[in-house]
Amino acid sequence: MIFSFLGKGGVGKTTISSALALELSLHGRVALLSMDAIPMTHEIIREKVNNLDLYEYTEKDAQMEWKEKYGEEVYSLISSFFDLDRSIIDHISRAPGIADEFMFAKLLDLKDNYDYIVWDTAASSSTMYLLMLEREFYEHISNDIRFYLSIKDTVSKIMRKEANPMEILNKWKKLAQDVWDILSSDTLYFIVKTDDDLSYYQGDIIEKDLNSLGLTVKSHILNRSKGKYDAPIKIPEFSGSARDIVEFTRPFIRQILNDILNG
């Protein structure tokens, strides 16, 4: 099961994610995955916690892993059509959106090794961009395969290559299907807001965007509540160190677990 927290920057997603990860570590093995551009989970949870592992995964990390996992396959596919050297792999890996399309594959990598994944997302605009990009990749990869089938007989160079482009495309199609399966059926989405108009406005936009992708919000969390707005889960304002705030937050986060783990 994957727990995902979305919201505008600064609403406390990392604090809430850390609090939930600590609580979940009492129930099973947990991966706390941060995809923030400047991850801070290691500063909040500095000590070793039983059953809890931290992963801070940025776009640069995704870019490097993309090259390792898919670079040769991309080269094999492209070189079936064009005579290019392997420097094209570096060029493609830096292209906008390329590594992003495979960023969610990190969830697949972790899923089989943990009972729970707590996903501390980046700011809402970045996360929604990734989700929409992944959805488009999922929907259009089949069209890409049909495109290949429509022209493969006219491309004689393919016959001279060891790589089978159809096998590569089918592998990517399965990856896209597996990723979208966990995003749509095995991930619980929570929108985090604070007690201000802009936060609430953005939260409503995020929920509409998720719904447009066929994804459903499990609940809303009002962080640093001052009494202006309401939400199913309200966490009062509290001052202290980052870790103090996490510990203060944990009892409120148990409400999420009680509702979910107890059915």
N, C-alpha and C positions, 0 to 999 in steps of 0.2 A: 504494500500500500504506500502511495506517495501523497504527502501533504505539501501543498503549494500555497504560498502567500504572495498575493499581488497587491500593488498599491503604488501611489506616487512616492518619489524619493523622500526619505526622512520621516515616514510614518511609523517606523519601528519594526519593519519586516524581519530584520536580522535578529533583533532582540527576541521577538516572538518565536522565530524559527529556532533559536538557541534554547529557549525555555521548553519548547515542545520536544526538541531532540533529547534534552536531559530527562524529561518525563518519560518519553518512549523507551529510553535506555533501560528503564526498570521493567519493561515488558518484552524486550527482545533486542535483536541486533539492529543498530541504527546507523545510517549514513546521513550526515548533515552536509548537503551539497549547496554551495554558494556559487551563483553565476553572476554576481555583482562585478562590475568593472573594477572596483576597488574592494575586494572581499575583506571583511573584518571579523569573521567568526573565530579566527585563530587568536585574536586579541581578547575576545570575550571568554572563550573556553580555552584557557591556556594549559590546564592540567589534563593528564590522561584520565578519561572517564571510561569505566567498564562498559562494553557493548556499544561504544560510540566512536565513530571515525569521522574526521573532517575532510572534506574535499572542497578546494577552492579552484573553480574552473572558469577561466576567463576566455574571451574570444581568441586571444593569442594562444592559449593552451589548445583550444579547439582547432585552430589553424595548424598547429604542429602535429596533433594527432590525426587530423584529416590527411596530411601528407603521408604519415606513416601507414595509415590503414587503407587509404583510397588513392593515393597519388599514383602508384603504379597501375592500378586498374583504370584510372582516368587516362593515363598515358596510353595504355593498351587500346582503350576505346577510341581515343582521338587519332592515334597513329594508324588505326585501321582505315582512316579516311585521308589523312594527310601525312606527309613526311616531315616530322618534327623531332627535335632532340628533347632530352628530359628536362631542360630548363623550363619547358612549358609548365611543369608541375608547380614550380615555385610561383610562376606568374599567375596561374589559376588559383592557387591557395590564398593569394592576397586579394583576389577579386572580391568586391562587396557581395556579401550574401552567400558565398560558396561554403566557407567553413560553417556558417550559421545553419545551413540546411542540415548539417550532421551534428549540431551541438547537442540536440536531445538524445543522440545515441549514447551519451554519457549515462543517462537514466537507465538505458538497457544494460550497459556494462555493470551497473551497480545492483540492478534489480534482483538478480539471482543469488546474490551474496548477502542480502540484508532482508530483515523482516519489514523494515520501514525505511523510507527515504523522506527526509525533510528537505524541501527544495526552497531555498532562500533566493528568490528571483531578483533580477536587476530592476531598475526603475520601470514603471508600467509601460512606457512607450517602447522600450527595448524588448521587453518580454512579449508584448502583444505583437510586435513586428516578427519575432522569432516564431511565435505560434502561427501567425498567418502565413509566414514563409513555409513552415513545415506542412501546413495544410495544403498549400499550393503544390508543394513538391509531391505530397501524397496523391493529390488528385491528378497531376499532370504526368507522372512517371509512366503511367500506362499509355498515355498518348505518345510519349517519347518512344516507347517500344513499338507502337504501331507505325510511327514514322520510320524507325529503323527497318521494320519489315517491308515497308513500301518501297525502300530504295536499295535494300541489301543486294538484290540481284544485279543491279547496275554498277555496283562498286567492286571492281575486280580485285582491288588491293586487299580487300578483306580475306580473299581466298589464300593470300600469301602470308597471312599473319597467324601466329600460334594462338594468340588470344581469341576468345570467342566473345564478341561484343554482346551477343544475345544473353549469354550467361551472366555477364557483368550487369546488364540492365535488369535482368530478373533478380539478381542479388540485391540491387539497390531498391527494386520494387518491394521485396520482402522486408528490407530494413525500414522503408517508409511505412509499410503496413504495421510492422511490429511497434515502431515508435508511436504511430498514431493510436494504436490500440491501447497503449498504456496511458497516453495523454487523455484519451476519451473515456476509458472504462476503469482505469486503476489509479486515477489521480483525483484527489479531493482539493478543490480550489476555494480558498478563503480570501476575501477582500479586506485589507486592513485600511482603516481610515483614522483620522484624528478629528478633534472637535472643531473643525473649521469648514467654511463653505467650499473652498477649492478642493479639499481632500474628498468631501462627499460628492462633489460634481465629477471628479475624475473617477471615483469608485463606481458611480453609476454608468459612466462611459465604458469602463473596463467590463462590467457585467454584461452590457449590451453587446460588446465585441465578442466576449466569450460565448454568449448565446448564439451569435451569428455563426460561430464556428461549430456549433453543436455541443458546446461544453457548458456545464451547469455549475453555478456557484453553490458550495455547500452552506456557507454562512458568512456573515459580516462580523468583523471585530472592530470595535471602537477603542482605539488606544489613546492613552493620556486623556481620558474622559474628564470633562469639566461640567457636564450636565446640560450642554446645549443640544446635543443630538442623542439619539438612542440607537442601540444595536443589540442583537441577541447575546453577544459577549462584550462586556464593557470592562476595560482595565483602567483604573483611576491613574491620574498623574502621580508620578513618584520621582524624587530626586535622589541621586547617588551615583556611584560608579556604574559602568556598563554591566558588570557582573551583578552588582546589587539590584539593578533594575530587572535583570533576568530572573533572579531568585524571587523578587517581589511578584513577577509576572506568572511564575509557575503555578500557583494555586488557581489562577483564573484560566490558565490553559488546560488544567485538568478537566474543566467543564467540557472541552472539546473531546477529550479522550473518553470521558464517561459516556457521552452520547454515542460515540462511534464504536468503541471497543465492547461496550455492553449492549450493542444493538439498538 
